[in-house]
């Protein structure tokens, strides 16, 4: 069922405290933690506590939760002091786009120049 924790999901295990992570923010609806393979000086993953496999299913099934992810990403950008110079919020959807954990998550990237187009 959408939103329910998945036993084989790495991010569900992080939310449950079964896998360690460097948590930078936790609210009632989201958890944010540092990426273990950072692609920028600031690279934080912001994930909903409810399991949705990708950004599209999150937006369709729980738009208010998708808004929470985006709002908290912006708050973290301000706390990390990357909001003045710019930051990027990226949702990879599908393996062809680089998604490796199929639990919706936003990558917050900042702290260096970010070229366009990415990839």
N, C-alpha and C positions, 0 to 999 in steps of 0.2 A: 504494500500500500504506500502511496506517495507520502513523504514526510516521515515515515517510520524508519528508525535506525536499521542499518543493514550490517549483519554480522561480518561480512567480508570487506567492509569499506574502511580504508585507512582513516579517513576524516571522521567517520562515526566513532572509531576507536579513540581518536584524539579527543573528541568531545566528551566521551565517557571516561577519560583519564586513563585508558588502558595503554596508550602510546604517548610518550613524552613529547612536548613541544614547548617552544619559547613563546608563551602567550603574552600578547601585548594589550589585549582587550577582551573582556567577556561581558556580554549583556544577557538579558533573558532570551534573546533570539539568535545571537551570533557569537562566534569565537573568531579571534584574529591572532595569527601567530607568524613568526618569521619563517620564511622559506628556507629549507635546508640547503638549497642550491641557488643562492641569490643571483639575480641577473642585473641588479643595480644596488647602490649603497643602501637604499631602503627598498626592501622587497618583502611585503607582508601579504599573507593570504587571509582573506576575509570570507568566512563560510557561514551559511545558515546552520543552526543546530538541527533543523529538520532536513532529512535526506531528500534531495531532488537530484537526478543524475546530471543535469546541465542547466545552464542559464535559462534556456527557453522553457523547460518544464517548470523551473522555479517561478518564472514570470507568469506563466499560465496558471499554475496551481496555487501560488501564494504571492500575489503582486506586492502586498504589504511587507512581506519578508524580503523580497528583492529590493524594495526601497530601503529596508533596514541595512542590508549589506552595503548599498551605495552610500547611505548616510554615514555609517560608521567608517567606511573607507575614507571619506572626506575628513571626518574627525581625526582619524589616525594620521592622515597627511598633515594636518595642522599640528598635531602633537609632535610629529617627526620633523617638523619645520621644512617640509618640501612643498607646501602649498604656495609660497610666494614665488617660487621659480617654475612651478609646474610639476605635474605628476600624471601618471597614466593609470587607468583602471582597465584591466583586460579580463575578459571572460573567454577562455578557450572552450569551444564546443565541438566535441568529437575528436577521435584520435588523429585524423588528418590535420587538425588545427593545433595539435600538441597537447590535448587533454589526456592526462595519464591517470588521474583519480576521478572517477565518475560520480562525484558529489559536487554539486554546483559550488563554484568558488571564484572570487575575484582576486586577481593579482594587483596589488597596489605597488607601483614602481616609481621611484623618484631618486633624487640626489645626484643625478648626472644628466647630461644632455640625452634626450630620447629622440632618435631620428625617426622620420616618417618617410616611406612606409616601413613598419616593423617587419621583421622576418625576412 
